[in-house]
């Protein structure tokens, strides 16, 4: 039986070990084509910078490429880190996408930089830009509407496209912004789980209807590692945790053996890394389905947006194929 609520995909556009960037992007494009056939509702791509294993830094460019190679599936950002850009630039980029692919483009917005502090400086990002995030969201929304908030300035393309917005976050701040502006709220529980239930409750309690949305709508992020047996899935989960140890220990971590990475994971300091992926469905399709149903209820989510963290491409593909057997077909 399929899951009783929609599933969407957050594709981190990973570049697996031994792959080129072009090969990683080819895999993401093929995933989108398959996801369209399988019946996933949407695919989002996230803005990250200075990360060799993630190829979605130029988020709107990647969306344009995938949109040109698919026909129906909704595509968007999960998210664009708005303080890295001017609202006008993002309105022009996503307005262009909306004109090229009507009805298929949406825009998730985050407040974090999506990178480290040295890269923030290289992006020429104003360190105070996040302080005006709510106002910038409203300015962007107006550029995509018909009445600009900046006298004499319109987004061309962009004006009148009405690209739908979603506020993304992992704290109470994002929940308050989404509620105040009457926008959908996506919680990043796939890597920052701690405030999930509290933030969703606050969002639903304080939500104010808007022109875009009449009632609250919550998307919750969750990791999925599906395999042909529960034991195999657990082995892959350990690989995922090891890869995170190597990521968070920088260059030194790249040379860690599996045994050394396991020692870190099993130590007290490794608890934080393990906790980051607390919400992960691991096992056969049946085990995964049961977990996702329980998680959706706990998160009070209207839909789930899933990531596939398996580090080896073959296990990554198999996980998506098995999960697809449990998707409500919406195509």
Helices and strands as residue ranges (DSSP letters): E 7-10, H 21-38, E 42-45, H 59-68, E 74-81, G 82-84, H 87-100, E 105-110, H 117-122, G 129-132, H 133-144, E 164-169, H 172-181, E 184-187, H 196-206, E 218-226, H 230-248, H 250-254, H 258-265, G 268-270, H 271-276, E 280-283, H 285-299, E 303-307, H 313-324
